[in-house]
Amino acid sequence: MGLIRRHHISFTNAANGIKWAFSTQPNFRVHVFFSAIAIFLSIALGISTVEMILIVLTIILGLSVEMVNTSIESMTDLISTEWHQQAKIAKDVSAGMMLLTAIGATIVGCLVFLPRIYSLIVFHSF
């Protein structure tokens, strides 16, 4: 019974972390918003199962990296409230990680959605 209780506590703590990120981090909410749009477009455009897997994995990666970025920033602020070059480097690299992930997600979205949107525009304009 202890094992199940420990897992339940871990799951609860993890869910609390996601709730905290959503309720306090504007960038996380922006990512959730664009993720919802991507899921809606995926369904509306009838993408393939493989493409849907790619979209879902990209969403999970983006949300996860945003949470890691937030964690690094929070830990850096906890360690020192004074300005330090090393703290700046940690925060900048973390933000850069998120930027690369967002660029990659945009590329994935364009590769999956733009051909279908183009087809709809071209075939429905005649």
N, CA, C and O atoms as CSV, one atom per row, in Angstrom:
chain,resi,resn,atom,element,x,y,z
A,1,MET,N,N,0.821,-1.197,0.000
A,1,MET,CA,C,0.000,0.000,0.000
A,1,MET,C,C,0.864,1.260,0.000
A,1,MET,O,O,0.473,2.276,-0.575
A,2,GLY,N,N,2.041,1.204,0.642
A,2,GLY,CA,C,2.932,2.349,0.690
A,2,GLY,C,C,3.387,2.785,-0.684
A,2,GLY,O,O,3.511,3.981,-0.949
A,3,LEU,N,N,3.640,1.816,-1.573
A,3,LEU,CA,C,4.082,2.131,-2.923
A,3,LEU,C,C,3.005,2.916,-3.677
A,3,LEU,O,O,3.308,3.906,-4.344
A,4,ILE,N,N,1.772,2.484,-3.573
A,4,ILE,CA,C,0.667,3.179,-4.251
A,4,ILE,C,C,0.519,4.588,-3.679
A,4,ILE,O,O,0.303,5.543,-4.425
A,5,ARG,N,N,0.634,4.717,-2.369
A,5,ARG,CA,C,0.518,6.036,-1.735
A,5,ARG,C,C,1.641,6.958,-2.200
A,5,ARG,O,O,1.397,8.130,-2.485
A,6,ARG,N,N,2.865,6.447,-2.281
A,6,ARG,CA,C,3.990,7.273,-2.740
A,6,ARG,C,C,3.770,7.745,-4.173
A,6,ARG,O,O,4.043,8.900,-4.502
A,7,HIS,N,N,3.276,6.850,-5.021
A,7,HIS,CA,C,3.013,7.233,-6.408
A,7,HIS,C,C,1.888,8.250,-6.483
A,7,HIS,O,O,1.937,9.178,-7.291
A,8,HIS,N,N,0.876,8.078,-5.644
A,8,HIS,CA,C,-0.230,9.030,-5.616
A,8,HIS,C,C,0.283,10.413,-5.200
A,8,HIS,O,O,-0.087,11.424,-5.797
A,9,ILE,N,N,1.128,10.448,-4.184
A,9,ILE,CA,C,1.698,11.720,-3.730
A,9,ILE,C,C,2.556,12.337,-4.830
A,9,ILE,O,O,2.479,13.543,-5.064
A,10,SER,N,N,3.366,11.536,-5.503
A,10,SER,CA,C,4.206,12.037,-6.602
A,10,SER,C,C,3.345,12.600,-7.728
A,10,SER,O,O,3.642,13.661,-8.275
A,11,PHE,N,N,2.276,11.880,-8.069
A,11,PHE,CA,C,1.373,12.331,-9.125
A,11,PHE,C,C,0.698,13.638,-8.715
A,11,PHE,O,O,0.569,14.552,-9.529
A,12,THR,N,N,0.269,13.729,-7.466
A,12,THR,CA,C,-0.368,14.948,-6.966
A,12,THR,C,C,0.599,16.123,-7.023
A,12,THR,O,O,0.226,17.215,-7.449
A,13,ASN,N,N,1.840,15.904,-6.595
A,13,ASN,CA,C,2.848,16.963,-6.645
A,13,ASN,C,C,3.109,17.406,-8.084
A,13,ASN,O,O,3.242,18.600,-8.353
A,14,ALA,N,N,3.181,16.457,-8.997
A,14,ALA,CA,C,3.406,16.776,-10.406
A,14,ALA,C,C,2.235,17.586,-10.969
A,14,ALA,O,O,2.437,18.567,-11.684
A,15,ALA,N,N,1.019,17.171,-10.643
A,15,ALA,CA,C,-0.168,17.897,-11.102
A,15,ALA,C,C,-0.172,19.316,-10.528
A,15,ALA,O,O,-0.539,20.268,-11.217
A,16,ASN,N,N,0.237,19.451,-9.267
A,16,ASN,CA,C,0.331,20.780,-8.658
A,16,ASN,C,C,1.349,21.650,-9.394
A,16,ASN,O,O,1.139,22.852,-9.556
A,17,GLY,N,N,2.448,21.045,-9.837
A,17,GLY,CA,C,3.453,21.788,-10.600
A,17,GLY,C,C,2.902,22.299,-11.917
A,17,GLY,O,O,3.171,23.435,-12.307
A,18,ILE,N,N,2.132,21.467,-12.604
A,18,ILE,CA,C,1.522,21.886,-13.871
A,18,ILE,C,C,0.508,22.997,-13.613
A,18,ILE,O,O,0.469,23.985,-14.345
A,19,LYS,N,N,-0.315,22.837,-12.571
A,19,LYS,CA,C,-1.298,23.873,-12.225
A,19,LYS,C,C,-0.593,25.189,-11.885
A,19,LYS,O,O,-1.033,26.260,-12.305
A,20,TRP,N,N,0.496,25.104,-11.126
A,20,TRP,CA,C,1.233,26.307,-10.751
A,20,TRP,C,C,1.786,27.001,-11.996
A,20,TRP,O,O,1.672,28.218,-12.143
A,21,ALA,N,N,2.380,26.220,-12.878
A,21,ALA,CA,C,2.940,26.794,-14.106
A,21,ALA,C,C,1.855,27.489,-14.912
A,21,ALA,O,O,2.067,28.589,-15.423
A,22,PHE,N,N,0.697,26.855,-15.028
A,22,PHE,CA,C,-0.397,27.439,-15.807
A,22,PHE,C,C,-0.931,28.709,-15.153
A,22,PHE,O,O,-1.217,29.692,-15.837
A,23,SER,N,N,-1.063,28.689,-13.839
A,23,SER,CA,C,-1.688,29.826,-13.160
A,23,SER,C,C,-0.744,31.006,-12.942
A,23,SER,O,O,-1.209,32.129,-12.744
A,24,THR,N,N,0.572,30.779,-12.975
A,24,THR,CA,C,1.499,31.876,-12.657
A,24,THR,C,C,2.395,32.293,-13.814
A,24,THR,O,O,2.992,33.368,-13.766
A,25,GLN,N,N,2.504,31.476,-14.842
A,25,GLN,CA,C,3.466,31.748,-15.914
A,25,GLN,C,C,2.745,32.102,-17.225
A,25,GLN,O,O,2.194,31.223,-17.888
A,26,PRO,N,N,2.751,33.378,-17.592
A,26,PRO,CA,C,2.068,33.784,-18.828
A,26,PRO,C,C,2.570,33.041,-20.069
A,26,PRO,O,O,1.771,32.692,-20.938
A,27,ASN,N,N,3.880,32.794,-20.164
A,27,ASN,CA,C,4.404,32.082,-21.333
A,27,ASN,C,C,3.864,30.660,-21.416
A,27,ASN,O,O,3.612,30.154,-22.510
A,28,PHE,N,N,3.685,30.016,-20.272
A,28,PHE,CA,C,3.130,28.663,-20.265
A,28,PHE,C,C,1.699,28.697,-20.803
A,28,PHE,O,O,1.306,27.826,-21.580
A,29,ARG,N,N,0.923,29.699,-20.392
A,29,ARG,CA,C,-0.456,29.812,-20.896
A,29,ARG,C,C,-0.471,30.066,-22.394
A,29,ARG,O,O,-1.337,29.552,-23.101
A,30,VAL,N,N,0.483,30.857,-22.888
A,30,VAL,CA,C,0.577,31.099,-24.336
A,30,VAL,C,C,0.844,29.775,-25.055
A,30,VAL,O,O,0.235,29.497,-26.088
A,31,HIS,N,N,1.747,28.964,-24.514
A,31,HIS,CA,C,2.049,27.666,-25.130
A,31,HIS,C,C,0.826,26.752,-25.108
A,31,HIS,O,O,0.568,26.044,-26.082
A,32,VAL,N,N,0.083,26.759,-24.027
A,32,VAL,CA,C,-1.137,25.939,-23.952
A,32,VAL,C,C,-2.146,26.419,-24.993
A,32,VAL,O,O,-2.792,25.606,-25.654
A,33,PHE,N,N,-2.280,27.736,-25.138
A,33,PHE,CA,C,-3.204,28.301,-26.120
A,33,PHE,C,C,-2.838,27.842,-27.540
A,33,PHE,O,O,-3.693,27.356,-28.281
A,34,PHE,N,N,-1.571,28.000,-27.907
A,34,PHE,CA,C,-1.150,27.585,-29.249
A,34,PHE,C,C,-1.216,26.064,-29.415
A,34,PHE,O,O,-1.445,25.572,-30.520
A,35,SER,N,N,-1.020,25.334,-28.343
A,35,SER,CA,C,-1.163,23.873,-28.384
A,35,SER,C,C,-2.602,23.493,-28.693
A,35,SER,O,O,-2.853,22.588,-29.489
A,36,ALA,N,N,-3.548,24.182,-28.064
A,36,ALA,CA,C,-4.970,23.914,-28.321
A,36,ALA,C,C,-5.314,24.217,-29.778
A,36,ALA,O,O,-6.067,23.473,-30.406
A,37,ILE,N,N,-4.767,25.302,-30.316
A,37,ILE,CA,C,-4.987,25.627,-31.729
A,37,ILE,C,C,-4.425,24.515,-32.620
A,37,ILE,O,O,-5.061,24.112,-33.593
A,38,ALA,N,N,-3.234,24.026,-32.281
A,38,ALA,CA,C,-2.619,22.956,-33.074
A,38,ALA,C,C,-3.469,21.689,-33.045
A,38,ALA,O,O,-3.645,21.035,-34.073
A,39,ILE,N,N,-3.991,21.343,-31.882
A,39,ILE,CA,C,-4.859,20.157,-31.781
A,39,ILE,C,C,-6.139,20.374,-32.586
A,39,ILE,O,O,-6.577,19.476,-33.306
A,40,PHE,N,N,-6.736,21.549,-32.472
A,40,PHE,CA,C,-7.940,21.860,-33.241
A,40,PHE,C,C,-7.667,21.751,-34.741
A,40,PHE,O,O,-8.431,21.118,-35.470
A,41,LEU,N,N,-6.573,22.370,-35.200
A,41,LEU,CA,C,-6.216,22.285,-36.622
A,41,LEU,C,C,-5.961,20.843,-37.049
A,41,LEU,O,O,-6.345,20.438,-38.146
A,42,SER,N,N,-5.317,20.075,-36.183
A,42,SER,CA,C,-5.033,18.673,-36.493
A,42,SER,C,C,-6.315,17.907,-36.767
A,42,SER,O,O,-6.400,17.132,-37.719
A,43,ILE,N,N,-7.296,18.130,-35.931
A,43,ILE,CA,C,-8.588,17.439,-36.085
A,43,ILE,C,C,-9.339,17.981,-37.291
A,43,ILE,O,O,-9.865,17.217,-38.100
A,44,ALA,N,N,-9.387,19.316,-37.407
A,44,ALA,CA,C,-10.136,19.947,-38.499
A,44,ALA,C,C,-9.563,19.600,-39.866
A,44,ALA,O,O,-10.313,19.429,-40.827
A,45,LEU,N,N,-8.256,19.495,-39.959
A,45,LEU,CA,C,-7.613,19.218,-41.247
A,45,LEU,C,C,-7.426,17.732,-41.508
A,45,LEU,O,O,-6.980,17.339,-42.586
A,46,GLY,N,N,-7.766,16.900,-40.521
A,46,GLY,CA,C,-7.688,15.452,-40.711
A,46,GLY,C,C,-6.278,14.948,-40.964
A,46,GLY,O,O,-6.060,14.161,-41.885
A,47,ILE,N,N,-5.324,15.386,-40.164
A,47,ILE,CA,C,-3.953,14.935,-40.376
A,47,ILE,C,C,-3.833,13.449,-40.051
A,47,ILE,O,O,-4.693,12.877,-39.381
A,48,SER,N,N,-2.780,12.846,-40.523
A,48,SER,CA,C,-2.572,11.409,-40.326
A,48,SER,C,C,-2.210,11.116,-38.869
A,48,SER,O,O,-1.880,12.021,-38.103
A,49,THR,N,N,-2.277,9.852,-38.509
A,49,THR,CA,C,-1.920,9.425,-37.152
A,49,THR,C,C,-0.459,9.753,-36.843
A,49,THR,O,O,-0.143,10.210,-35.745
A,50,VAL,N,N,0.413,9.524,-37.789
A,50,VAL,CA,C,1.840,9.820,-37.578
A,50,VAL,C,C,2.036,11.321,-37.375
A,50,VAL,O,O,2.802,11.735,-36.505
A,51,GLU,N,N,1.356,12.125,-38.165
A,51,GLU,CA,C,1.468,13.572,-37.996
A,51,GLU,C,C,0.894,14.014,-36.649
A,51,GLU,O,O,1.439,14.910,-36.005
A,52,MET,N,N,-0.203,13.387,-36.226
A,52,MET,CA,C,-0.794,13.721,-34.930
A,52,MET,C,C,0.176,13.373,-33.804
A,52,MET,O,O,0.318,14.131,-32.845
A,53,ILE,N,N,0.835,12.236,-33.922
A,53,ILE,CA,C,1.846,11.857,-32.921
A,53,ILE,C,C,2.949,12.908,-32.887
A,53,ILE,O,O,3.392,13.307,-31.810
A,54,LEU,N,N,3.393,13.355,-34.049
A,54,LEU,CA,C,4.433,14.376,-34.128
A,54,LEU,C,C,3.970,15.685,-33.470
A,54,LEU,O,O,4.730,16.315,-32.734
A,55,ILE,N,N,2.746,16.081,-33.733
A,55,ILE,CA,C,2.201,17.310,-33.130
A,55,ILE,C,C,2.119,17.163,-31.613
A,55,ILE,O,O,2.531,18.063,-30.882
A,56,VAL,N,N,1.589,16.032,-31.133
A,56,VAL,CA,C,1.456,15.819,-29.685
A,56,VAL,C,C,2.834,15.801,-29.014
A,56,VAL,O,O,3.015,16.412,-27.961
A,57,LEU,N,N,3.792,15.115,-29.607
A,57,LEU,CA,C,5.141,15.079,-29.027
A,57,LEU,C,C,5.790,16.469,-29.030
A,57,LEU,O,O,6.500,16.829,-28.091
A,58,THR,N,N,5.545,17.231,-30.075
A,58,THR,CA,C,6.072,18.591,-30.146
A,58,THR,C,C,5.451,19.458,-29.054
A,58,THR,O,O,6.144,20.253,-28.420
A,59,ILE,N,N,4.148,19.306,-28.836
A,59,ILE,CA,C,3.468,20.045,-27.768
A,59,ILE,C,C,4.043,19.668,-26.409
A,59,ILE,O,O,4.354,20.538,-25.596
A,60,ILE,N,N,4.180,18.383,-26.170
A,60,ILE,CA,C,4.730,17.927,-24.882
A,60,ILE,C,C,6.145,18.453,-24.686
A,60,ILE,O,O,6.495,18.899,-23.593
A,61,LEU,N,N,6.964,18.404,-25.741
A,61,LEU,CA,C,8.325,18.929,-25.649
A,61,LEU,C,C,8.310,20.418,-25.310
A,61,LEU,O,O,9.045,20.855,-24.425
A,62,GLY,N,N,7.487,21.196,-25.997
A,62,GLY,CA,C,7.430,22.637,-25.766
A,62,GLY,C,C,6.985,22.990,-24.358
A,62,GLY,O,O,7.579,23.852,-23.710
A,63,LEU,N,N,5.935,22.321,-23.881
A,63,LEU,CA,C,5.452,22.590,-22.524
A,63,LEU,C,C,6.479,22.151,-21.486
A,63,LEU,O,O,6.676,22.829,-20.478
A,64,SER,N,N,7.126,21.029,-21.729
A,64,SER,CA,C,8.144,20.533,-20.793
A,64,SER,C,C,9.345,21.471,-20.734
A,64,SER,O,O,9.840,21.779,-19.650
A,65,VAL,N,N,9.807,21.919,-21.876
A,65,VAL,CA,C,10.960,22.819,-21.904
A,65,VAL,C,C,10.600,24.146,-21.229
A,65,VAL,O,O,11.437,24.731,-20.540
A,66,GLU,N,N,9.387,24.620,-21.414
A,66,GLU,CA,C,8.960,25.850,-20.730
A,66,GLU,C,C,8.994,25.655,-19.217
A,66,GLU,O,O,9.386,26.562,-18.483
A,67,MET,N,N,8.588,24.481,-18.751
A,67,MET,CA,C,8.626,24.207,-17.307
A,67,MET,C,C,10.069,24.093,-16.807
A,67,MET,O,O,10.376,24.558,-15.709
A,68,VAL,N,N,10.951,23.485,-17.592
A,68,VAL,CA,C,12.364,23.409,-17.206
A,68,VAL,C,C,12.958,24.820,-17.158
A,68,VAL,O,O,13.695,25.154,-16.231
A,69,ASN,N,N,12.640,25.636,-18.149
A,69,ASN,CA,C,13.102,27.013,-18.177
A,69,ASN,C,C,12.655,27.758,-16.917
A,69,ASN,O,O,13.454,28.448,-16.284
A,70,THR,N,N,11.395,27.618,-16.561
A,70,THR,CA,C,10.860,28.257,-15.360
A,70,THR,C,C,11.560,27.738,-14.109
A,70,THR,O,O,11.864,28.510,-13.199
A,71,SER,N,N,11.816,26.430,-14.063
A,71,SER,CA,C,12.506,25.841,-12.910
A,71,SER,C,C,13.914,26.397,-12.762
A,71,SER,O,O,14.344,26.727,-11.657
A,72,ILE,N,N,14.628,26.499,-13.869
A,72,ILE,CA,C,15.991,27.029,-13.821
A,72,ILE,C,C,15.982,28.487,-13.365
A,72,ILE,O,O,16.808,28.888,-12.545
A,73,GLU,N,N,15.059,29.267,-13.889
A,73,GLU,CA,C,14.969,30.670,-13.472
A,73,GLU,C,C,14.637,30.775,-11.983
A,73,GLU,O,O,15.227,31.592,-11.276
A,74,SER,N,N,13.703,29.962,-11.504
A,74,SER,CA,C,13.308,29.997,-10.088
A,74,SER,C,C,14.461,29.572,-9.181
A,74,SER,O,O,14.708,30.194,-8.148
A,75,MET,N,N,15.163,28.511,-9.574
A,75,MET,CA,C,16.298,28.054,-8.763
A,75,MET,C,C,17.412,29.093,-8.747
A,75,MET,O,O,18.052,29.309,-7.718
A,76,THR,N,N,17.639,29.726,-9.877
A,76,THR,CA,C,18.668,30.756,-9.946
A,76,THR,C,C,18.312,31.918,-9.017
A,76,THR,O,O,19.172,32.434,-8.303
A,77,ASP,N,N,17.043,32.325,-9.029
A,77,ASP,CA,C,16.599,33.403,-8.142
A,77,ASP,C,C,16.665,32.986,-6.673
A,77,ASP,O,O,16.934,33.820,-5.808
A,78,LEU,N,N,16.428,31.734,-6.387
A,78,LEU,CA,C,16.495,31.231,-5.017
A,78,LEU,C,C,17.930,31.233,-4.499
A,78,LEU,O,O,18.189,31.576,-3.346
A,79,ILE,N,N,18.842,30.850,-5.359
A,79,ILE,CA,C,20.255,30.762,-4.958
A,79,ILE,C,C,20.824,32.146,-4.660
A,79,ILE,O,O,21.584,32.318,-3.706
A,80,SER,N,N,20.456,33.129,-5.475
A,80,SER,CA,C,20.980,34.475,-5.251
A,80,SER,C,C,20.021,35.508,-5.813
A,80,SER,O,O,19.538,35.379,-6.938
A,81,THR,N,N,19.752,36.531,-5.019
A,81,THR,CA,C,18.914,37.626,-5.505
A,81,THR,C,C,19.766,38.735,-6.117
A,81,THR,O,O,19.238,39.657,-6.739
A,82,GLU,N,N,21.085,38.643,-5.941
A,82,GLU,CA,C,21.993,39.626,-6.530
A,82,GLU,C,C,22.338,39.219,-7.954
A,82,GLU,O,O,22.255,38.045,-8.317
A,83,TRP,N,N,22.731,40.216,-8.765
A,83,TRP,CA,C,23.113,39.935,-10.139
A,83,TRP,C,C,24.481,39.248,-10.144
A,83,TRP,O,O,25.431,39.696,-9.502
A,84,HIS,N,N,24.543,38.136,-10.899
A,84,HIS,CA,C,25.799,37.414,-11.106
A,84,HIS,C,C,25.865,37.009,-12.570
A,84,HIS,O,O,24.852,36.646,-13.168
A,85,GLN,N,N,27.047,37.072,-13.137
A,85,GLN,CA,C,27.236,36.688,-14.539
A,85,GLN,C,C,26.804,35.236,-14.760
A,85,GLN,O,O,26.151,34.930,-15.758
A,86,GLN,N,N,27.163,34.344,-13.840
A,86,GLN,CA,C,26.811,32.922,-13.999
A,86,GLN,C,C,25.293,32.724,-13.962
A,86,GLN,O,O,24.759,31.887,-14.690
A,87,ALA,N,N,24.598,33.490,-13.116
A,87,ALA,CA,C,23.133,33.402,-13.071
A,87,ALA,C,C,22.533,33.882,-14.391
A,87,ALA,O,O,21.578,33.296,-14.901
A,88,LYS,N,N,23.105,34.954,-14.935
A,88,LYS,CA,C,22.636,35.464,-16.230
A,88,LYS,C,C,22.832,34.416,-17.319
A,88,LYS,O,O,21.954,34.200,-18.154
A,89,ILE,N,N,23.992,33.771,-17.301
A,89,ILE,CA,C,24.266,32.729,-18.295
A,89,ILE,C,C,23.241,31.604,-18.171
A,89,ILE,O,O,22.697,31.153,-19.179
A,90,ALA,N,N,22.972,31.146,-16.946
A,90,ALA,CA,C,22.002,30.065,-16.735
A,90,ALA,C,C,20.623,30.464,-17.270
A,90,ALA,O,O,19.963,29.678,-17.948
A,91,LYS,N,N,20.202,31.675,-16.963
A,91,LYS,CA,C,18.884,32.134,-17.424
A,91,LYS,C,C,18.848,32.324,-18.942
A,91,LYS,O,O,17.866,31.968,-19.592
A,92,ASP,N,N,19.924,32.887,-19.502
A,92,ASP,CA,C,19.965,33.104,-20.949
A,92,ASP,C,C,19.986,31.786,-21.721
A,92,ASP,O,O,19.290,31.640,-22.726
A,93,VAL,N,N,20.778,30.839,-21.254
A,93,VAL,CA,C,20.836,29.533,-21.928
A,93,VAL,C,C,19.481,28.835,-21.823
A,93,VAL,O,O,19.013,28.224,-22.784
A,94,SER,N,N,18.866,28.930,-20.670
A,94,SER,CA,C,17.552,28.326,-20.471
A,94,SER,C,C,16.519,28.958,-21.405
A,94,SER,O,O,15.721,28.255,-22.025
A,95,ALA,N,N,16.540,30.282,-21.499
A,95,ALA,CA,C,15.626,30.965,-22.414
A,95,ALA,C,C,15.941,30.603,-23.866
A,95,ALA,O,O,15.033,30.456,-24.684
A,96,GLY,N,N,17.226,30.460,-24.180
A,96,GLY,CA,C,17.609,30.044,-25.529
A,96,GLY,C,C,17.101,28.652,-25.871
A,96,GLY,O,O,16.696,28.387,-27.003
A,97,MET,N,N,17.128,27.756,-24.870
A,97,MET,CA,C,16.585,26.410,-25.059
A,97,MET,C,C,15.106,26.491,-25.439
A,97,MET,O,O,14.640,25.780,-26.329
A,98,MET,N,N,14.381,27.366,-24.750
A,98,MET,CA,C,12.956,27.515,-25.049
A,98,MET,C,C,12.748,28.117,-26.423
A,98,MET,O,O,11.848,27.701,-27.153
A,99,LEU,N,N,13.571,29.096,-26.787
A,99,LEU,CA,C,13.458,29.708,-28.109
A,99,LEU,C,C,13.699,28.687,-29.217
A,99,LEU,O,O,12.954,28.649,-30.197
A,100,LEU,N,N,14.736,27.859,-29.072
A,100,LEU,CA,C,14.995,26.810,-30.074
A,100,LEU,C,C,13.821,25.839,-30.182
A,100,LEU,O,O,13.444,25.425,-31.278
A,101,THR,N,N,13.258,25.487,-29.051
A,101,THR,CA,C,12.109,24.581,-29.048
A,101,THR,C,C,10.915,25.221,-29.748
A,101,THR,O,O,10.220,24.560,-30.518
A,102,ALA,N,N,10.675,26.500,-29.486
A,102,ALA,CA,C,9.565,27.199,-30.127
A,102,ALA,C,C,9.778,27.305,-31.638
A,102,ALA,O,O,8.833,27.153,-32.412
A,103,ILE,N,N,11.007,27.564,-32.052
A,103,ILE,CA,C,11.306,27.618,-33.485
A,103,ILE,C,C,11.065,26.250,-34.115
A,103,ILE,O,O,10.456,26.152,-35.180
A,104,GLY,N,N,11.543,25.198,-33.457
A,104,GLY,CA,C,11.317,23.842,-33.960
A,104,GLY,C,C,9.839,23.503,-34.037
A,104,GLY,O,O,9.392,22.895,-35.009
A,105,ALA,N,N,9.079,23.890,-33.026
A,105,ALA,CA,C,7.632,23.623,-33.031
A,105,ALA,C,C,6.950,24.368,-34.167
A,105,ALA,O,O,6.031,23.843,-34.797
A,106,THR,N,N,7.394,25.580,-34.428
A,106,THR,CA,C,6.826,26.356,-35.541
A,106,THR,C,C,7.122,25.676,-36.870
A,106,THR,O,O,6.256,25.599,-37.741
A,107,ILE,N,N,8.334,25.186,-37.024
A,107,ILE,CA,C,8.703,24.483,-38.263
A,107,ILE,C,C,7.857,23.223,-38.432
A,107,ILE,O,O,7.343,22.961,-39.520
A,108,VAL,N,N,7.711,22.443,-37.359
A,108,VAL,CA,C,6.876,21.232,-37.423
A,108,VAL,C,C,5.449,21.610,-37.814
A,108,VAL,O,O,4.855,20.986,-38.693
A,109,GLY,N,N,4.902,22.634,-37.156
A,109,GLY,CA,C,3.538,23.068,-37.476
A,109,GLY,C,C,3.396,23.486,-38.927
A,109,GLY,O,O,2.419,23.130,-39.586
A,110,CYS,N,N,4.360,24.234,-39.426
A,110,CYS,CA,C,4.307,24.666,-40.832
A,110,CYS,C,C,4.379,23.478,-41.790
A,110,CYS,O,O,3.639,23.420,-42.771
A,111,LEU,N,N,5.270,22.537,-41.503
A,111,LEU,CA,C,5.407,21.364,-42.381
A,111,LEU,C,C,4.144,20.501,-42.394
A,111,LEU,O,O,3.797,19.919,-43.421
A,112,VAL,N,N,3.466,20.420,-41.261
A,112,VAL,CA,C,2.257,19.593,-41.186
A,112,VAL,C,C,1.035,20.342,-41.721
A,112,VAL,O,O,0.256,19.782,-42.492
A,113,PHE,N,N,0.863,21.603,-41.317
A,113,PHE,CA,C,-0.391,22.297,-41.608
A,113,PHE,C,C,-0.414,23.084,-42.915
A,113,PHE,O,O,-1.445,23.114,-43.587
A,114,LEU,N,N,0.689,23.720,-43.293
A,114,LEU,CA,C,0.649,24.595,-44.465
A,114,LEU,C,C,0.262,23.878,-45.763
A,114,LEU,O,O,-0.520,24.433,-46.534
A,115,PRO,N,N,0.772,22.672,-46.042
A,115,PRO,CA,C,0.330,22.012,-47.283
A,115,PRO,C,C,-1.187,21.766,-47.321
A,115,PRO,O,O,-1.814,21.902,-48.372
A,116,ARG,N,N,-1.763,21.409,-46.187
A,116,ARG,CA,C,-3.213,21.175,-46.143
A,116,ARG,C,C,-3.994,22.474,-46.281
A,116,ARG,O,O,-5.000,22.524,-46.989
A,117,ILE,N,N,-3.540,23.510,-45.616
A,117,ILE,CA,C,-4.209,24.807,-45.723
A,117,ILE,C,C,-4.092,25.325,-47.155
A,117,ILE,O,O,-5.058,25.859,-47.698
A,118,TYR,N,N,-2.926,25.174,-47.768
A,118,TYR,CA,C,-2.728,25.565,-49.166
A,118,TYR,C,C,-3.693,24.820,-50.082
A,118,TYR,O,O,-4.308,25.414,-50.968
A,119,SER,N,N,-3.819,23.502,-49.856
A,119,SER,CA,C,-4.744,22.703,-50.678
A,119,SER,C,C,-6.172,23.186,-50.544
A,119,SER,O,O,-6.900,23.261,-51.534
A,120,LEU,N,N,-6.577,23.514,-49.336
A,120,LEU,CA,C,-7.942,24.021,-49.113
A,120,LEU,C,C,-8.160,25.330,-49.856
A,120,LEU,O,O,-9.212,25.528,-50.463
A,121,ILE,N,N,-7.193,26.213,-49.817
A,121,ILE,CA,C,-7.322,27.511,-50.471
A,121,ILE,C,C,-7.356,27.347,-51.983
A,121,ILE,O,O,-8.197,27.947,-52.653
A,122,VAL,N,N,-6.445,26.536,-52.529
A,122,VAL,CA,C,-6.342,26.356,-53.971
A,122,VAL,C,C,-7.583,25.642,-54.534
A,122,VAL,O,O,-8.154,26.078,-55.533
A,123,PHE,N,N,-7.990,24.550,-53.887
A,123,PHE,CA,C,-9.108,23.775,-54.416
A,123,PHE,C,C,-10.454,24.411,-54.154
A,123,PHE,O,O,-11.406,24.116,-54.877
A,124,HIS,N,N,-10.579,25.253,-53.174
A,124,HIS,CA,C,-11.853,25.899,-52.894
A,124,HIS,C,C,-11.982,27.261,-53.553
A,124,HIS,O,O,-13.036,27.891,-53.464
A,125,SER,N,N,-10.940,27.722,-54.207
A,125,SER,CA,C,-11.015,29.018,-54.864
A,125,SER,C,C,-11.573,28.900,-56.283
A,125,SER,O,O,-11.861,29.909,-56.927
A,126,PHE,N,N,-11.723,27.667,-56.766
A,126,PHE,CA,C,-12.257,27.474,-58.127
A,126,PHE,C,C,-13.704,27.145,-58.107
A,126,PHE,O,O,-14.308,26.952,-59.162
